[in-house]
Amino acid sequence: MSPKAKKWVSTWLIIGLILVFVQVVIGGITRLTDSGLSITEWEIVKGVLPPMNEHAWELAFEKYQTHAKKQYESIHQSMNLEEFKVIYFWEWFHRLWARSMGLIFFFPFVFFLYKKWLPSWLIKRLGVVIALAALAATFGWIMVASGLNEDNRTWVSAYKLAGHLLIATALFTYLFYTFLKVAFDNAEKIIAPRLRKIVLGIIIVCVLQITFGGFMAGMRAGAIHTHWPIFAGDNHLIEIVTNPSLIQESEIINYEGSIWIKGVVQVIHRTLAGILLLLALYLPFQMKQMDKKLKNSAYFALSLVGLQYILGVLTIIGIVGNKTPVSLGVLHQGLALLVLLSLFNLFYWLSGTQKVQ
């Protein structure tokens, strides 16, 4: 690629990264404000505009009351039309941002193809990006549909929520790795197979942690034990998950009334958080022979993991009833993506041609 092409394409990819990150943040706000079931139809074109008059708003509210009946009757029964407009806004904005991302991505893509600024390898990677974005959008509706006309759940399926989050995470990290390959294609990188395997292992733990974070969010699992550590408070987590009278494997799918599966999810999520923190502490010691840039990258990843751990604790202890603090929950979710990016950055720079002496 020419320097000019590299500059423009790299900038475009960075803008794409920011857009995807903001989309995940808006998705977090939508979930935390119980807004996700407010739009009961998937209208790709007509859905661009919100209801434009009072009658249309009343019709949308009636559809919510009918198709998301369990959620409405459980938590929003006293809601009036003006309050409904607030939760409608967040789901509408989440969908609008997704549509806007498609347009912002499509037109520069066509322009760069016309200018012949995209080599064949990059076109293939961008094809994967488009496929992941389409899959995220489609799975988003599948997730929403899982909470409509459903008597067993007040919210969407936790498993489908986690799937939607993982697809968005895959899109975000794949786009970031594509950016690195474009912006730093000629930069010298390190061959360090052992270190690369260590970083890959930490990435896997981080992805598992994000997955169980999705389960935590979808099940409202944090609400059953809002103390830190897990042994604090009455009826602590170990008592919950080991109590024979609470173990109901049949409730793994219909989990809303099960305290046991929520306890299991919370124990795993907290355990993975501790493992991830220990691995992040271990990483800089393995980078002693690396150059300053790599060591600083390892310390940066450690700092993000440490901050993420603290945010996780604050989020758990800040839960009141079934309500997670919106600001803490959104920060916790958004920072998880940045942790993963810091690890993929290390993974990239440990895949080069310059051997360590």
C-alpha positions in Angstrom: 0.0 0.0 0.0 1.2 3.5 -0.7 1.8 5.8 2.3 -1.3 7.9 1.3 -3.5 4.8 1.1 -2.2 3.4 4.4 -2.9 6.7 6.1 -6.5 7.0 4.9 -7.4 3.3 5.4 -5.8 3.2 8.9 -7.9 6.3 9.9 -11.0 4.7 8.5 -10.4 1.5 10.5 -9.8 3.5 13.7 -13.1 5.3 13.1 -14.7 1.9 12.7 -13.2 0.8 16.0 -14.6 3.8 17.8 -18.0 3.3 16.3 -18.1 -0.4 17.4 -16.9 0.5 20.9 -19.6 3.1 21.2 -22.2 0.6 19.9 -21.2 -1.8 22.7 -21.5 1.0 25.3 -24.9 2.0 24.0 -25.9 -1.7 24.1 -24.8 -1.8 27.8 -26.9 1.3 28.6 -29.9 -0.3 26.8 -29.5 -3.5 28.9 -29.0 -1.6 32.2 -32.0 0.6 31.7 -34.3 -2.4 30.8 -34.8 -0.9 27.3 -34.1 -3.8 25.1 -37.6 -5.1 24.7 -39.2 -1.7 24.1 -39.2 -2.2 20.3 -41.0 -5.4 19.4 -40.4 -5.5 15.7 -37.4 -5.7 13.5 -37.9 -3.1 10.7 -34.6 -2.5 9.0 -35.9 0.5 6.8 -39.1 1.7 8.6 -37.4 1.4 12.0 -35.0 4.3 11.2 -37.6 6.8 12.4 -39.2 6.6 15.8 -43.0 7.0 16.2 -43.8 10.4 14.7 -47.1 11.2 16.5 -49.0 10.5 19.7 -51.1 7.7 18.1 -47.9 6.0 16.9 -46.4 6.2 20.3 -49.5 4.8 22.0 -49.5 1.9 19.5 -45.8 1.2 20.2 -46.5 1.2 23.9 -49.4 -1.2 23.5 -47.2 -3.6 21.5 -44.6 -3.5 24.4 -47.3 -4.2 27.0 -48.6 -7.1 24.9 -45.4 -8.7 23.5 -43.1 -8.0 26.5 -46.0 -8.7 28.9 -43.9 -10.4 31.6 -41.3 -7.5 31.8 -44.0 -4.9 31.7 -46.1 -6.5 34.5 -43.0 -7.3 36.6 -41.1 -4.1 36.6 -42.8 -1.4 34.4 -46.5 -1.8 35.3 -46.7 1.8 36.6 -44.9 3.2 33.6 -46.6 6.0 31.7 -46.2 6.9 28.0 -43.5 9.6 28.7 -41.4 7.0 30.7 -41.8 4.5 27.9 -40.4 7.0 25.4 -37.2 7.0 27.5 -36.6 3.2 27.3 -37.7 3.3 23.6 -35.1 5.9 22.9 -32.2 3.7 24.0 -33.2 0.6 22.0 -33.9 2.9 19.0 -30.6 4.7 19.3 -28.8 1.3 19.6 -30.3 0.2 16.3 -29.8 3.6 14.6 -26.1 3.5 15.6 -25.8 0.1 14.0 -27.3 1.3 10.8 -25.1 4.4 10.8 -22.0 2.2 11.2 -23.0 0.3 8.1 -23.2 3.4 6.0 -20.0 4.9 7.4 -18.2 1.7 6.6 -19.8 1.1 3.2 -19.1 4.3 1.3 -15.4 4.6 2.1 -15.0 0.9 1.3 -16.4 1.5 -2.2 -14.2 4.5 -2.6 -11.1 2.7 -1.5 -11.9 -0.2 -3.9 -12.3 2.4 -6.7 -8.9 3.9 -5.9 -7.4 0.4 -5.7 -6.1 1.1 -2.2 -7.1 -2.2 -0.8 -4.8 -5.2 -1.5 -6.5 -8.6 -1.9 -5.6 -9.8 1.6 -7.2 -6.8 3.2 -10.4 -7.1 1.1 -10.7 -10.7 2.4 -10.3 -9.5 6.0 -12.8 -6.7 5.5 -15.2 -9.3 4.1 -15.0 -11.0 7.5 -15.6 -7.7 9.2 -18.8 -7.2 7.2 -19.9 -10.8 7.9 -19.4 -10.3 11.6 -21.3 -7.0 11.6 -24.2 -8.6 9.8 -24.1 -11.6 12.2 -24.1 -9.2 15.2 -27.1 -7.4 13.9 -29.0 -10.5 13.1 -28.2 -12.1 16.4 -29.2 -8.9 18.1 -32.8 -9.4 16.9 -32.7 -13.1 17.8 -31.7 -12.0 21.3 -34.5 -9.5 21.6 -37.0 -12.0 20.2 -36.0 -14.4 23.0 -37.6 -12.0 25.5 -40.9 -11.4 23.6 -44.0 -13.4 24.3 -42.0 -15.4 26.8 -43.5 -16.4 30.2 -40.3 -17.7 31.7 -38.1 -14.6 31.4 -38.5 -11.0 32.4 -35.5 -10.1 30.2 -33.9 -11.5 27.1 -32.1 -14.9 27.2 -28.8 -14.6 29.1 -27.3 -17.1 26.7 -28.3 -15.2 23.6 -27.2 -11.9 25.2 -23.8 -13.5 25.8 -23.7 -14.7 22.2 -24.5 -11.2 20.9 -21.8 -9.7 23.1 -19.2 -12.3 21.9 -20.0 -11.6 18.3 -19.5 -7.9 18.9 -16.3 -8.6 20.7 -15.0 -10.7 17.8 -15.9 -7.9 15.4 -14.1 -5.3 17.6 -10.9 -7.4 18.1 -10.7 -8.6 14.5 -11.1 -5.0 13.2 -8.4 -3.9 15.6 -6.0 -6.7 14.5 -6.7 -5.6 10.9 -5.8 -2.1 11.7 -2.5 -3.2 13.2 -1.7 -5.2 10.1 -2.4 -2.2 7.9 -0.8 0.6 10.0 2.3 -1.4 11.1 2.8 -3.9 8.3 6.5 -3.0 7.8 7.3 -2.5 11.5 9.7 -5.0 13.1 8.1 -7.5 15.5 9.5 -10.1 17.8 9.6 -13.9 17.4 8.9 -15.2 20.9 6.7 -18.3 20.6 6.6 -19.0 24.4 5.5 -15.5 25.2 3.0 -15.5 22.4 1.4 -18.7 23.9 1.3 -17.1 27.3 -0.5 -14.0 25.9 -2.8 -16.2 23.9 -3.7 -18.1 27.1 -4.5 -14.8 28.8 -6.7 -13.8 25.8 -8.6 -17.1 26.1 -9.2 -16.4 29.9 -10.3 -12.9 29.1 -12.8 -14.1 26.4 -14.2 -16.6 28.9 -14.5 -13.8 31.5 -16.4 -11.7 29.0 -18.7 -14.6 28.2 -19.6 -15.1 31.9 -20.0 -11.4 32.2 -22.7 -11.7 29.6 -24.3 -14.5 31.7 -24.0 -12.4 34.8 -25.7 -9.5 33.0 -28.5 -11.5 31.4 -29.3 -13.5 34.5 -29.0 -10.5 36.9 -26.7 -13.0 38.8 -24.9 -10.2 40.6 -28.0 -9.4 42.6 -28.0 -12.7 44.6 -24.7 -11.7 46.4 -23.7 -8.1 46.5 -20.7 -8.5 48.8 -17.0 -8.8 48.3 -15.3 -11.2 48.7 -17.5 -14.3 48.0 -17.5 -15.3 51.7 -18.8 -12.0 53.0 -22.4 -11.5 54.2 -25.0 -14.0 55.1 -25.8 -16.9 52.7 -22.5 -16.5 50.9 -21.9 -17.8 47.4 -20.2 -21.1 48.4 -23.2 -21.9 50.6 -25.5 -21.3 47.6 -23.6 -23.3 45.0 -23.0 -26.3 47.3 -26.4 -26.5 49.0 -28.0 -29.8 47.7 -31.5 -28.4 48.2 -30.8 -25.6 45.7 -29.1 -27.6 43.0 -31.6 -27.8 40.1 -29.9 -28.7 36.8 -33.2 -28.4 35.0 -33.2 -24.7 35.8 -30.0 -24.0 33.9 -32.2 -22.9 30.9 -35.2 -21.6 32.9 -32.9 -19.8 35.3 -34.9 -16.8 36.4 -36.2 -18.4 39.5 -33.0 -20.4 40.3 -30.6 -19.0 42.8 -28.2 -21.9 42.3 -27.3 -21.4 38.7 -26.9 -17.7 39.3 -24.6 -18.5 42.2 -22.5 -20.8 39.9 -22.2 -18.1 37.3 -21.1 -15.5 39.8 -18.5 -17.8 41.4 -17.1 -18.6 37.9 -17.1 -15.0 36.9 -15.3 -13.9 40.1 -12.8 -16.8 39.9 -11.9 -16.0 36.3 -11.4 -12.3 37.4 -8.9 -13.4 40.0 -7.1 -15.7 37.5 -6.9 -13.0 34.9 -5.5 -10.6 37.5 -2.8 -13.1 38.5 -1.9 -13.8 34.9 -1.7 -10.1 34.2 0.7 -9.7 37.2 2.8 -12.6 35.9 3.1 -11.2 32.4 5.5 -8.3 33.0 8.0 -10.7 34.7 8.0 -12.7 31.5 8.8 -9.5 29.5 12.1 -8.7 31.2 14.2 -9.4 28.1 11.9 -7.5 25.8 12.3 -4.0 24.6 10.9 -1.0 26.5 7.8 -0.7 24.2 6.7 -4.3 24.9 7.4 -4.1 28.6 5.3 -0.9 28.8 2.5 -2.6 26.8 2.5 -5.5 29.4 2.3 -3.0 32.3 -0.5 -1.1 30.5 -2.4 -4.4 30.1 -1.9 -5.1 33.8 -3.1 -1.6 34.7 -6.3 -2.1 32.7 -6.9 -5.6 34.2 -6.4 -4.1 37.7 -8.8 -1.3 37.1 -11.3 -3.7 35.6 -11.1 -5.9 38.7 -11.8 -2.9 40.9 -14.7 -1.8 38.7 -16.1 -5.3 38.9 -16.1 -5.2 42.7 -17.7 -1.7 42.8 -20.4 -2.8 40.3 -21.3 -5.9 42.4 -21.5 -4.0 45.7 -23.4 -1.2 44.1 -26.3 -3.4 43.0 -29.6 -2.6 44.6 -32.4 -5.1 44.1 -32.1 -6.2 40.4 -30.6 -2.8 39.4 -26.9 -2.5 38.5 -25.5 1.1 38.6 -25.6 2.2 35.0 -22.4 4.2 35.0 -20.4 1.4 36.7 -21.9 -1.3 34.6 -21.2 0.5 31.4 -17.6 1.3 32.4 -17.1 -2.3 33.4 -18.4 -3.6 30.1 -16.5 -1.1 28.0 -13.2 -1.6 29.8 -13.4 -5.3 29.1 -13.0 -4.6 25.4 -10.0 -2.3 26.1 -8.4 -5.1 28.2 -8.8 -7.5 25.3 -7.3 -4.9 22.9 -4.3 -4.4 25.0 -3.7 -8.2 25.0 -4.2 -8.5 21.2 -1.7 -5.6 20.8 0.9 -7.7 22.7 0.0 -10.7 20.6 0.6 -8.8 17.4 4.0 -7.5 18.4 5.2 -10.9 19.4 4.7 -12.3 15.9 7.5 -10.8 13.9 10.8 -11.5 12.2 13.3 -10.2 14.7 14.6 -12.9 17.0 15.3 -12.2 20.7 18.9 -12.8 21.6 
